[in-house]
Amino acid sequence: MAKKSQAASFYDLEGTLVSTNLVHTLGFYARRQQGLFSTIKKSVSTVAKLPLFGVTDLYSRNVFNEFFFQSYKGESEDRLRYFAEELFESTLKPAIFDGTKDLIAKSKKLGHKQIVVTGALDFSVAPLAAYLEIDVFAANRLEFVNGYATGRLLPPVMASATKATWIREYAEENEINLSDSYAYSDSISDLPMLSIVGHPVAVSPDFRLKQTALQHDWAILDLT
């Protein structure tokens, strides 16, 4: 007898399940730099780049990733991983939307596999995924050489169409029926990911995603 395919719920993370974004994580690590001068220098540099981060994100999520993660160049892998739990407790856990746990619980009740597909960094996602009882997560990974970040990401870079590609490949390898599956995101950049499932859901969507959801009669959800 053929094995029955399973459905899944695929979630973007930041802005969808939690109210934080990549800049909040970078800011946390900037404040954990050794030495007052280093902290001030890193913080000022991050603040100065904020407008450019916004512009590049509007232009292309892939370009944003290439530019944004350069801010981690020279960071110690040991320190990044050491402070990951504190990052979760101080920054990510308080930012979980009120409706997030109920949404995941309802999805599990339907028998769906829980999967996060995010542009956030793997070491920052792991404690949050464990807390939310997420089955699988796919996240971005920094390249490290001799224990220090180069500022580059290892492929595949989780953004836009790459997320959809990852989901297709994962679904095929794990007998996930995408027609019966759900995907949740707040951003138009995740349109490819939303478009490949039978049940796309816009969560507190940005303007462009909201218009797309309305045009296609997709569900719109507010978890706050």
FENJOZI-V546259 format. One record per helix or strand. SS is the DSSP state (@ for helix, = for strand). FROM is the first residue (numbers start at 0). TO is the last residue. If there is no record, write none. Layout:
SS&FROM&TO + SS&FROM&TO
This chain:
=&5&5 + =&7&10 + =&13&13 + =&17&17 + @&21&30 + @&35&58 + @&60&71 + =&75&75 + @&76&81 + @&83&94 + =&95&95 + @&99&108 + =&112&120 + @&121&130 + =&135&144 + =&147&153 + @&160&172 + =&175&175 + @&177&179 + =&181&184 + @&187&194 + =&198&202 + @&206&215 + =&218&220
